Amino acid sequence: MADRDLAEVLRENEYLKRRNAQLQSDVLDLSAENHRLRQIQERLHGRKAGHLPDPLGGGQ
């Protein structure tokens, strides 16, 4: 029974590692898209758009 529990925990751990990697990739993709849209906005309005702090960036 302990082996089965261990196997289940290891499977779940691998799943969570893969899911975490996917979510990190999604955050990077969204950050790049945000940057791209901000550049478009700056070009359209001829000025620098206000920069909001990145809540996921870790710094304040």
C-alpha positions as CSV (number, residue, x, y, z in Angstrom):
1,M,0.0,0.0,0.0
2,A,2.9,2.4,0.8
3,D,4.3,1.7,-2.7
4,R,1.1,2.6,-4.3
5,D,0.8,5.9,-2.3
6,L,4.4,6.7,-3.2
7,A,3.8,6.1,-6.9
8,E,0.7,8.3,-6.7
9,V,2.6,11.1,-5.0
10,L,5.4,10.9,-7.6
11,R,2.9,11.0,-10.5
12,E,1.2,14.0,-8.9
13,N,4.5,15.7,-8.4
14,E,5.5,15.2,-12.1
15,Y,2.1,16.6,-13.2
16,L,2.5,19.6,-10.9
17,K,6.0,20.3,-12.3
18,R,4.7,20.1,-15.9
19,R,1.8,22.3,-15.0
20,N,4.0,24.9,-13.3
21,A,6.2,25.0,-16.4
22,Q,3.2,25.6,-18.6
23,L,1.9,28.4,-16.4
24,Q,5.3,30.1,-16.2
25,S,5.4,29.9,-20.0
26,D,1.9,31.5,-20.2
27,V,3.0,34.3,-17.9
28,L,6.0,35.0,-20.1
29,D,3.9,35.0,-23.2
30,L,1.4,37.4,-21.7
31,S,4.2,39.7,-20.5
32,A,5.6,39.8,-24.0
33,E,2.1,40.4,-25.5
34,N,1.6,43.2,-23.0
35,H,4.9,44.8,-24.0
36,R,4.1,44.5,-27.6
37,L,0.7,46.2,-27.1
38,R,2.2,48.9,-25.0
39,Q,4.7,49.7,-27.9
40,I,1.8,49.9,-30.3
41,Q,-0.1,52.2,-28.0
42,E,3.0,54.4,-27.7
43,R,3.3,54.6,-31.5
44,L,-0.4,55.4,-32.0
45,H,-0.4,58.1,-29.3
46,G,3.1,59.5,-29.9
47,R,4.0,59.3,-26.3
48,K,5.2,56.9,-23.7
49,A,2.3,55.0,-22.1
50,G,2.3,54.9,-18.3
51,H,4.1,51.8,-16.9
52,L,2.2,49.9,-14.3
53,P,4.1,47.7,-11.9
54,D,4.3,44.0,-12.7
55,P,2.4,42.3,-9.8
56,L,4.1,38.9,-10.7
57,G,7.6,40.4,-11.1
58,G,8.5,40.0,-7.4
59,G,9.8,43.5,-7.0
60,Q,8.0,46.5,-5.7
